[in-house]
Amino acid sequence: MTGDFAKDTISVSTTLKETITLPKEDKGLSEAEKEAVFLISDYISRYRNRSQVNTSTTFTTMQTALNALSGHYKTFANRPVPENLKDRLNKELSKAEKLAVRDN
């Protein structure tokens, strides 16, 4: 994390979108999912208590997506992300990216 909210939002979003598109046969999937959980935790812990960003639409959209993906990884660790969740995450993460650019 750089501390720049817009850059971090775009970086985390891009990484997570890449992670959820990896095929289940990919040898790096397990490591990518572990990295995703770390990124989610790091992002939320860095920005949750910052009043200048935590009330923004960008943060709340991002938090919704991150909670959904984190919940899946923690509850269904050995199952691939379902297509309907992938679609939702792609929409929310893309929206958060656009909002971060706009607000920056």
N, CA, C and O of each residue as an XYZ file, in Angstrom:
416
protein
N       0.840     -1.175      0.000
C       0.000      0.000      0.000
C       0.894      1.250      0.000
O       1.881      1.338      0.729
N       0.511      2.191     -0.833
C       1.306      3.410     -0.967
C       0.826      4.526     -0.051
O       1.576      5.456      0.248
N      -0.429      4.435      0.395
C      -1.004      5.519      1.177
C      -1.808      6.475      0.316
O      -2.518      7.335      0.838
N      -1.702      6.333     -1.002
C      -2.499      7.120     -1.935
C      -3.778      6.325     -2.210
O      -3.745      5.292     -2.879
N      -4.894      6.814     -1.690
C      -6.151      6.070     -1.747
C      -6.540      5.671     -3.165
O      -6.890      4.514     -3.401
N      -6.487      6.589     -4.101
C      -6.894      6.293     -5.481
C      -5.980      5.233     -6.109
O      -6.463      4.279     -6.719
N      -4.674      5.400     -5.960
C      -3.726      4.438     -6.531
C      -3.883      3.063     -5.889
O      -3.854      2.045     -6.582
N      -4.048      3.030     -4.571
C      -4.217      1.754     -3.881
C      -5.516      1.069     -4.299
O      -5.549     -0.148     -4.482
N      -6.571      1.843     -4.449
C      -7.857      1.278     -4.862
C      -7.726      0.633     -6.242
O      -8.182     -0.491     -6.451
N      -7.112      1.335     -7.166
C      -6.950      0.810     -8.523
C      -6.036     -0.412     -8.525
O      -6.319     -1.398     -9.206
N      -4.960     -0.353     -7.780
C      -4.016     -1.469     -7.716
C      -4.667     -2.730     -7.128
O      -4.547     -3.817     -7.693
N      -5.346     -2.575     -6.008
C      -5.996     -3.721     -5.364
C      -7.092     -4.273     -6.269
O      -7.216     -5.486     -6.432
N      -7.874     -3.391     -6.849
C      -8.947     -3.813     -7.737
C      -8.408     -4.608     -8.925
O      -8.940     -5.666     -9.262
N      -7.366     -4.104     -9.548
C      -6.777     -4.783    -10.702
C      -6.244     -6.158    -10.316
O      -6.472     -7.141    -11.022
N      -5.544     -6.222     -9.207
C      -4.991     -7.496     -8.744
C      -6.092     -8.504     -8.450
O      -5.975     -9.675     -8.813
N      -7.155     -8.060     -7.798
C      -8.236     -8.982     -7.455
C      -8.986     -9.449     -8.698
O      -9.383    -10.612     -8.776
N      -9.183     -8.573     -9.659
C      -9.849     -8.986    -10.901
C      -9.007    -10.028    -11.641
O      -9.549    -10.964    -12.228
N      -7.702     -9.865    -11.613
C      -6.820    -10.864    -12.234
C      -6.899    -12.191    -11.481
O      -6.931    -13.258    -12.094
N      -6.930    -12.118    -10.165
C      -6.971    -13.327     -9.340
C      -8.240    -14.130     -9.585
O      -8.181    -15.352     -9.726
N      -9.382    -13.462     -9.637
C     -10.637    -14.213     -9.786
C     -10.817    -14.785    -11.192
O     -11.683    -15.634    -11.405
N     -10.012    -14.332    -12.148
C     -10.118    -14.886    -13.496
C      -9.167    -16.056    -13.729
O      -9.231    -16.707    -14.772
N      -8.289    -16.329    -12.769
C      -7.387    -17.467    -12.926
C      -8.187    -18.764    -12.961
O      -9.096    -18.951    -12.152
N      -7.860    -19.662    -13.890
C      -8.563    -20.956    -13.927
C      -8.196    -21.807    -12.721
O      -7.102    -21.678    -12.172
N      -9.103    -22.669    -12.314
C      -8.869    -23.476    -11.117
C      -7.689    -24.425    -11.273
O      -7.150    -24.908    -10.277
N      -7.277    -24.701    -12.514
C      -6.137    -25.583    -12.761
C      -4.807    -24.844    -12.653
O      -3.755    -25.483    -12.639
N      -4.827    -23.534    -12.577
C      -3.607    -22.732    -12.530
C      -2.799    -23.081    -11.282
O      -3.328    -23.101    -10.170
N      -1.521    -23.353    -11.480
C      -0.660    -23.746    -10.360
C      -0.440    -22.624     -9.356
O      -0.136    -22.888     -8.193
N      -0.591    -21.380     -9.789
C      -0.379    -20.247     -8.902
C      -1.645    -19.752     -8.224
O      -1.614    -18.748     -7.513
N      -2.758    -20.443     -8.436
C      -4.037    -19.983     -7.893
C      -4.026    -19.899     -6.369
O      -4.470    -18.899     -5.804
N      -3.537    -20.912     -5.713
C      -3.537    -20.920     -4.249
C      -2.748    -19.745     -3.687
O      -3.190    -19.077     -2.752
N      -1.587    -19.501     -4.260
C      -0.751    -18.382     -3.803
C      -1.425    -17.046     -4.118
O      -1.375    -16.120     -3.309
N      -2.047    -16.947     -5.276
C      -2.746    -15.711     -5.663
C      -3.912    -15.429     -4.717
O      -4.162    -14.276     -4.366
N      -4.621    -16.470     -4.307
C      -5.737    -16.295     -3.368
C      -5.233    -15.860     -1.995
O      -5.862    -15.029     -1.341
N      -4.115    -16.409     -1.556
C      -3.523    -15.981     -0.279
C      -3.120    -14.516     -0.349
O      -3.349    -13.755      0.591
N      -2.523    -14.130     -1.459
C      -2.125    -12.733     -1.663
C      -3.354    -11.833     -1.689
O      -3.319    -10.718     -1.169
N      -4.435    -12.308     -2.290
C      -5.678    -11.524     -2.351
C      -6.225    -11.270     -0.952
O      -6.635    -10.152     -0.639
N      -6.234    -12.288     -0.118
C      -6.716    -12.128      1.257
C      -5.835    -11.133      2.010
O      -6.345    -10.303      2.762
N      -4.526    -11.206      1.815
C      -3.618    -10.255      2.443
C      -3.901     -8.837      1.958
O      -3.976     -7.911      2.766
N      -4.059     -8.656      0.642
C      -4.356     -7.335      0.084
C      -5.650     -6.761      0.630
O      -5.722     -5.582      0.973
N      -6.670     -7.603      0.707
C      -7.967     -7.169      1.221
C      -7.810     -6.668      2.655
O      -8.279     -5.584      3.001
N      -7.158     -7.456      3.464
C      -6.960     -7.095      4.869
C      -6.155     -5.813      4.994
O      -6.495     -4.934      5.787
N      -5.099     -5.707      4.220
C      -4.234     -4.528      4.265
C      -4.990     -3.275      3.831
O      -4.885     -2.228      4.470
N      -5.747     -3.385      2.752
C      -6.509     -2.237      2.230
C      -7.562     -1.769      3.240
O      -7.653     -0.581      3.549
N      -8.346     -2.706      3.741
C      -9.410     -2.353      4.692
C      -8.821     -1.766      5.969
O      -9.318     -0.761      6.478
N      -7.768     -2.385      6.487
C      -7.198     -1.872      7.735
C      -6.569     -0.494      7.551
O      -6.558      0.308      8.485
N      -6.048     -0.210      6.365
C      -5.440      1.093      6.120
C      -6.487      2.195      5.982
O      -6.277      3.304      6.472
N      -7.599      1.912      5.333
C      -8.543      2.980      4.995
C      -9.844      2.996      5.807
O     -10.578      3.982      5.748
N     -10.146      1.955      6.547
C     -11.405      1.897      7.297
C     -11.563      3.052      8.275
O     -12.658      3.597      8.416
N     -10.498      3.427      8.942
C     -10.585      4.461      9.973
C     -10.184      5.855      9.501
O     -10.024      6.760     10.321
N     -10.024      6.035      8.230
C      -9.686      7.364      7.681
C     -10.971      8.053      7.252
O     -11.567      7.712      6.231
N     -11.382      9.016      8.040
C     -12.671      9.676      7.804
C     -12.733     10.391      6.463
O     -13.825     10.571      5.924
N     -11.604     10.803      5.908
C     -11.626     11.505      4.629
C     -11.951     10.568      3.468
O     -12.343     11.041      2.402
N     -11.798      9.243      3.644
C     -12.122      8.313      2.560
C     -13.195      7.292      2.913
O     -13.891      6.807      2.021
N     -13.346      6.956      4.186
C     -14.240      5.848      4.526
C     -15.722      6.147      4.349
O     -16.543      5.236      4.448
N     -16.080      7.385      4.094
C     -17.480      7.710      3.814
C     -17.724      7.913      2.322
O     -18.847      8.197      1.906
N     -16.680      7.770      1.523
C     -16.817      7.987      0.082
C     -17.498      6.789     -0.587
O     -17.452      5.666     -0.084
N     -18.113      7.052     -1.705
C     -18.747      5.992     -2.492
C     -17.695      5.005     -2.974
O     -17.954      3.805     -3.057
N     -16.523      5.504     -3.288
C     -15.436      4.633     -3.739
C     -15.114      3.592     -2.674
O     -15.040      2.399     -2.965
N     -14.926      4.047     -1.450
C     -14.566      3.122     -0.375
C     -15.694      2.139     -0.083
O     -15.442      0.943      0.064
N     -16.927      2.617      0.005
C     -18.025      1.710      0.336
C     -18.251      0.676     -0.767
O     -18.579     -0.475     -0.481
N     -18.079      1.083     -2.020
C     -18.196      0.122     -3.129
C     -17.080     -0.913     -3.043
O     -17.311     -2.111     -3.201
N     -15.886     -0.436     -2.794
C     -14.738     -1.325     -2.677
C     -14.908     -2.267     -1.482
O     -14.636     -3.463     -1.586
N     -15.354     -1.728     -0.363
C     -15.529     -2.543      0.840
C     -16.562     -3.648      0.616
O     -16.379     -4.770      1.089
N     -17.626     -3.345     -0.091
C     -18.648     -4.353     -0.393
C     -18.039     -5.504     -1.191
O     -18.262     -6.673     -0.878
N     -17.278     -5.165     -2.214
C     -16.643     -6.193     -3.036
C     -15.625     -7.003     -2.238
O     -15.581     -8.230     -2.330
N     -14.822     -6.312     -1.468
C     -13.786     -6.993     -0.692
C     -14.381     -7.925      0.357
O     -13.874     -9.025      0.574
N     -15.448     -7.491      1.002
C     -16.108     -8.347      1.992
C     -16.666     -9.610      1.341
O     -16.570    -10.698      1.909
N     -17.246     -9.466      0.155
C     -17.811    -10.627     -0.542
C     -16.718    -11.622     -0.919
O     -16.870    -12.826     -0.711
N     -15.616    -11.118     -1.475
C     -14.535    -12.014     -1.893
C     -13.837    -12.640     -0.688
O     -13.548    -13.836     -0.689
N     -13.572    -11.854      0.314
C     -12.942    -12.372      1.528
C     -13.822    -13.435      2.185
O     -13.329    -14.474      2.626
N     -15.110    -13.170      2.246
C     -16.049    -14.137      2.818
C     -16.033    -15.448      2.056
O     -16.081    -16.521      2.657
N     -15.964    -15.365      0.727
C     -15.905    -16.596     -0.076
C     -14.626    -17.363      0.224
O     -14.669    -18.571      0.459
N     -13.485    -16.672      0.220
C     -12.220    -17.350      0.454
C     -12.142    -17.969      1.850
O     -11.553    -19.036      2.022
N     -12.722    -17.318      2.827
C     -12.663    -17.852      4.194
C     -13.665    -18.979      4.415
O     -13.389    -19.901      5.182
N     -14.807    -18.923      3.767
C     -15.836    -19.936      3.953
C     -15.651    -21.132      3.028
O     -15.860    -22.276      3.431
N     -15.263    -20.866      1.804
C     -15.137    -21.918      0.793
C     -13.714    -21.938      0.233
O     -13.511    -21.759     -0.968
N     -12.754    -22.151      1.091
C     -11.340    -22.031      0.722
C     -10.931    -22.906     -0.460
O     -10.067    -22.507     -1.241
N     -11.510    -24.049     -0.608
C     -11.097    -24.968     -1.669
C     -12.029    -24.972     -2.877
O     -11.932    -25.847     -3.738
N     -12.910    -24.018     -2.939
C     -13.839    -23.945     -4.072
C     -13.537    -22.720     -4.920
O     -13.154    -21.673     -4.398
N     -13.712    -22.856     -6.234
C     -13.499    -21.680     -7.092
C     -14.592    -20.640     -6.862
O     -15.679    -20.959     -6.381
N     -14.291    -19.415     -7.209
C     -15.271    -18.337     -7.084
C     -16.374    -18.586     -8.113
O     -16.081    -18.734     -9.300
N     -17.643    -18.634     -7.677
C     -18.739    -18.882     -8.615
C     -18.860    -17.755     -9.653
O     -18.499    -16.609     -9.386
N     -19.368    -18.101    -10.822
C     -19.484    -17.135    -11.917
C     -20.318    -15.914    -11.531
O     -19.958    -14.787    -11.873
N     -21.433    -16.127    -10.818
C     -22.266    -14.974    -10.453
C     -21.529    -14.028     -9.502
O     -21.723    -12.815     -9.565
N     -20.694    -14.570     -8.630
C     -19.895    -13.728     -7.735
C     -18.792    -13.017     -8.527
O     -18.499    -11.848     -8.276
N     -18.183    -13.725     -9.481
C     -17.159    -13.094    -10.332
C     -17.743    -11.897    -11.076
O     -17.129    -10.833    -11.143
N     -18.942    -12.089    -11.635
C     -19.584    -11.000    -12.373
C     -19.837     -9.796    -11.468
O     -19.547     -8.656    -11.832
N     -20.378    -10.070    -10.292
C     -20.658     -8.998     -9.332
C     -19.369     -8.280     -8.920
O     -19.322     -7.051     -8.874
N     -18.339     -9.050     -8.624
C     -17.072     -8.462     -8.205
C     -16.456     -7.619     -9.316
O     -15.956     -6.523     -9.062
N     -16.492     -8.125    -10.539
C     -15.945     -7.352    -11.660
C     -16.667     -6.022    -11.813
O     -16.030     -4.998    -12.062
N     -17.974     -6.025    -11.669
C     -18.754     -4.785    -11.775
C     -18.398     -3.817    -10.648
O     -18.141     -2.638    -10.891
N     -18.385     -4.321     -9.419
C     -18.113     -3.459     -8.268
C     -16.677     -2.938     -8.270
O     -16.441     -1.766     -7.978
N     -15.730     -3.796     -8.596
C     -14.335     -3.357     -8.621
C     -14.092     -2.347     -9.743
O     -13.353     -1.380     -9.560
N     -14.705     -2.568    -10.884
C     -14.577     -1.609    -11.991
C     -15.209     -0.276    -11.626
O     -14.670      0.783    -11.947
N     -16.344     -0.331    -10.960
C     -17.006      0.900    -10.525
C     -16.127      1.651     -9.525
O     -16.004      2.873     -9.605
N     -15.521      0.934     -8.592
C     -14.644      1.559     -7.598
C     -13.443      2.214     -8.283
O     -13.025      3.304     -7.893
N     -12.891      1.557     -9.294
C     -11.766      2.140    -10.038
C     -12.176      3.459    -10.687
O     -11.465      4.459    -10.585
N     -13.325      3.451    -11.352
C     -13.808      4.668    -12.025
C     -14.058      5.785    -11.028
O     -13.715      6.940    -11.281
N     -14.651      5.444     -9.903
C     -14.912      6.449     -8.874
C     -13.608      6.990     -8.294
O     -13.508      8.184     -8.011
N     -12.628      6.142     -8.115
C     -11.338      6.589     -7.568
C     -10.661      7.572     -8.523
O     -10.106      8.584     -8.094
N     -10.709      7.270     -9.802
C     -10.126      8.176    -10.790
C     -10.873      9.504    -10.813
O     -10.258     10.569    -10.861
N     -12.186      9.436    -10.778
C     -13.018     10.636    -10.813
C     -12.792     11.516     -9.577
O     -12.700     12.738     -9.688
N     -12.706     10.893     -8.413
C     -12.562     11.635     -7.162
C     -11.156     12.164     -6.936
O     -10.943     13.044     -6.103
N     -10.204     11.628     -7.675
C      -8.814     12.013     -7.481
C      -8.529     13.328     -8.085
O      -7.398     13.808     -8.014
